[in-house]
Amino acid sequence: MKVLCALDGSKHSRWVADVLKRVPFPEGSSLLLVHVLDLARLRLPKEAGGPAQGAMKRAQIMAEEIGRGLLERTQGALRSVWSAVDCRIIRGHPAEAIVRTAEKQKADLIVMGSRGLTDVRAFLLGSVSRKVVMHAGCPVLLIKKHVPVFRRIVVAMDGSKDAWAGVEYLLKLPLPEPAEITVVSVVPPLPIDAIEAPLTLASFLEQLRTPLLKKARSVATQAAERIQKAGFEARIAVVHGHPSHEIVKVAEAERADLVVVGSRGLTGTSRFLLGSVSDGIIKYAPCAVLVFRR
């Protein structure tokens, strides 16, 4: 497995490095540590005087030295665990540079910290982690808090190919033997659920929900059986409501260390208008999030 890890020197980066040190990835896996220099932020107007330009050049050199020091320290700390660890300074907008490098290196997984920006700041600025998830061509593991090991795991299952592939991908990771996995299947609200319908429609709505609940329970049960076959404890939770909201609620109730969710790759206008389940989980989940994309 080829793993690309993006580090920025924040506490989230330290948590990422700790995960890479504590979680034993498959034998023969290689790790590329990258630090992004966004030099567009270290530029002055052309009319700026010579002293200012000189100071800016020194700042650019210092930023690169700090980045290399971060990479080398992390590389040294991980060499005892990983058979192959390389490090590299890359340049450009952070999200674009990470995605571009991952594609060039044919990475199987991107691991990075997520600062969990929400609401207005996230809407106006976006976050690097969310943009990487949106555009990366491989799974992305976002670390949002310090976790010694992924012991309690919530898997979102909607029966899609991405969701099933996410289950198989999870089972290939080095999970601890006592891992507890909860498979969550959500029945989304019907278009008329928000309308104050007369009581005469109650039986009609129940007729609509029954097959949806049956289907949700079926796919959750199948996924749990697959996980149990692999030797792990698994149980199911079938809930009703907005998918991302309900999955986050289950993750909070289970005190999850990791949520696994498939991404159907909504982009452009559809993502802007509708949002996506994975995007909601990335923003609000109280734990690490693995977004799987085939």
Sequence and secondary structure as in RCSB ss.txt:
>XXXX:A:sequence
MKVLCALDGSKHSRWVADVLKRVPFPEGSSLLLVHVLDLARLRLPKEAGGPAQGAMKRAQIMAEEIGRGLLERTQ
GALRSVWSAVDCRIIRGHPAEAIVRTAEKQKADLIVMGSRGLTDVRAFLLGSVSRKVVMHAGCPVLLIKKHVPVF
RRIVVAMDGSKDAWAGVEYLLKLPLPEPAEITVVSVVPPLPIDAIEAPLTLASFLEQLRTPLLKKARSVATQAAE
RIQKAGFEARIAVVHGHPSHEIVKVAEAERADLVVVGSRGLTGTSRFLLGSVSDGIIKYAPCAVLVFRR
>XXXX:A:secstr
 EEEEE  SSHHHHHHHHHHHHS   TT EEEEEEEE GGGS   TTS HHHHHHHHHHHHHHHHHHHHHHHHHH
HHHTTT SEEEEEEEESSHHHHHHHHHHHHT SEEEEE     HHHHHHH  HHHHHHHH SS EEEE S  S  
 EEEEE  S HHHHHHHHHHHHS   TT EEEEEEEE   TTTTS   GGGHHHHHHHHHHHHHHHHHHHHHHHH
HHHHTT EEEEEEEES HHHHHHHHHHHTT SEEEEE     HHHHHHH  HHHHHHHH SSEEEEE  
